[in-house]
Amino acid sequence: MQVPQKRATIYLDGQLHKALRLKAAETDQSISAIVNRAVQQALSEDQEDLAAFRQRAKEPSLSFEAVLKKK
């Protein structure tokens, strides 16, 4: 099932917009498709990081000095 698309206005650096237009033309995709995929990937990475933080939240903390002494 496809989620309805929403319109958003974003402002891009001129060089970034040019690069996106070129990539879109070379890959036969829309700029929206490229940006959507990039944002989804970035948010997915954030979710993975947050999950790792939650898993490790109860681990004991070590001071920087203690870590250096272990070597």
C-alpha positions as CSV (number, residue, x, y, z in Angstrom):
1,M,0.0,0.0,0.0
2,Q,1.4,3.3,-1.0
3,V,1.4,6.3,1.4
4,P,-0.1,9.5,-0.1
5,Q,2.6,11.9,-1.1
6,K,2.8,15.4,0.5
7,R,4.1,18.5,-1.1
8,A,7.0,20.4,0.7
9,T,9.0,23.4,-0.2
10,I,12.7,23.2,0.4
11,Y,15.5,25.5,-0.6
12,L,18.7,24.0,-2.0
13,D,22.1,25.4,-2.6
14,G,22.5,26.2,-6.3
15,Q,25.3,23.7,-6.8
16,L,23.4,20.9,-5.0
17,H,20.3,21.6,-7.2
18,K,22.4,21.4,-10.3
19,A,24.0,18.1,-9.2
20,L,20.5,16.7,-8.4
21,R,19.2,17.7,-11.8
22,L,22.1,16.0,-13.5
23,K,21.8,12.9,-11.4
24,A,18.0,12.8,-12.1
25,A,18.6,13.0,-15.9
26,E,21.4,10.4,-15.9
27,T,19.4,7.9,-13.8
28,D,16.0,8.7,-15.4
29,Q,14.5,9.5,-12.0
30,S,12.8,12.6,-10.6
31,I,14.6,14.9,-8.1
32,S,11.8,14.1,-5.6
33,A,12.6,10.3,-5.9
34,I,16.3,11.0,-5.2
35,V,15.6,13.3,-2.3
36,N,13.0,10.9,-0.8
37,R,15.4,8.0,-0.9
38,A,18.2,10.1,0.7
39,V,16.0,11.3,3.5
40,Q,14.6,7.8,4.1
41,Q,18.2,6.5,4.3
42,A,19.3,9.2,6.7
43,L,16.3,8.7,9.0
44,S,16.8,4.9,8.9
45,E,20.4,5.4,10.1
46,D,19.2,7.6,12.9
47,Q,16.7,4.9,14.0
48,E,19.6,2.3,14.0
49,D,21.7,4.7,16.1
50,L,18.9,5.3,18.6
51,A,18.2,1.6,18.9
52,A,21.9,1.0,19.7
53,F,21.8,3.8,22.4
54,R,18.7,2.2,24.0
55,Q,20.4,-1.2,24.0
56,R,23.5,0.1,25.7
57,A,21.8,2.6,28.1
58,K,22.3,0.3,31.1
59,E,25.9,-0.5,30.5
60,P,28.3,0.9,33.1
61,S,30.1,4.2,32.2
62,L,33.8,4.3,32.1
63,S,35.9,7.4,32.4
64,F,38.3,8.3,29.7
65,E,41.2,7.7,32.1
66,A,39.9,4.2,33.0
67,V,39.8,3.3,29.3
68,L,43.4,4.5,28.8
69,K,44.5,2.4,31.8
70,K,43.1,-0.8,30.3
71,K,45.5,-0.6,27.4
